[in-house]
Amino acid sequence: MTKHSKLERERRARETERVKEIEDAWMKSLPAATAEAFARSVKAARERPPRERPADMAKGTLPRPPRPGHEPRPPKDTGRPERGR
């Protein structure tokens, strides 16, 4: 955990208070119906559960095909049978 100095914490607290003041002033400047609709949409967004994580790709699949001319080389075929050991 990062430790911050007392001055840094106080500065952040002042910034937070100032942002809240600005948000309150902005909400008061909106028409009542618009402000209420905005508040409802924010509440709905906060209550919504987080998105589900997309399914993982199967093992060994590449995320996208190789660029033309950069395909993987085929396995080497020597054309000779292996010698017995």
N, C-alpha and C positions, 0 to 999 in steps of 0.2 A: 504494500500500500504506500502510496506517495504521501509524504508529509509536506504541508504547505505552511508558510509562515503566517503569523497572526495577521499581518498586513494584507497578505494575499487573500486570506479567508474573508477579512472585512471588505476588501475591494469587491470580491465576488458577491458577497451579500448585498452590497450597495447596488451592484449591477442588476442583480435579480429583482430587487425592489423597484429599480428604475424601469425595468422591462415590464413589470406588472402594472406600474403607473401608466406606461405608454399603451399597453393592451387595454386597460380599463378606459382610458380616454378614447381610444379608437372604437371600442364597443359602444360607448355613449354617443359617438358621432354617427353611428349607423341608425337607420330607421328601425323601429322596434321589431317589425316583422322579419327584417333581414337578420338582425342580431339574434332573434330567437331561432330562426332556421339554421343559422351558423352554429349556435350552441348545440342544437339537436344533432347536427351532422358531426360535430366534434365528439359529442358523447357517444354516438353510435360507432364512430371509428375507434374510440378507446375501448369500448366493450367488445368489439370484434376480436375473435381469437387470432393468434398469429397464423400466417400462411403455413400450410403444410409443406414440408420439405419435398422437393421433387425426387422421384424415384432414382436410385442409383443406377448407373449403367451396368450392363453385364460385364464381368471381369474380362479383360483383354480387348474390349472394344475401344477404339480410338474416339476422342470427342468429335472429330470431324475428319473427313477423308483427306488424304495427302494431296498436295497441289499437283497439277499435271507436271510430269517430268520428275517428280520426287517420290514415285512409288517405291515401296521396299523391294529389294532385289530378291529374285527367286532363289531357293536353296541351290548350292553348287552341286552339279552332277558330274562326277569325274569320268563316267563312262567305263570305268574299270571295276571289276568285282573286287571286293576286299579279300586280301590274303588271309588264309586261315592261320590262326596263332597256335 
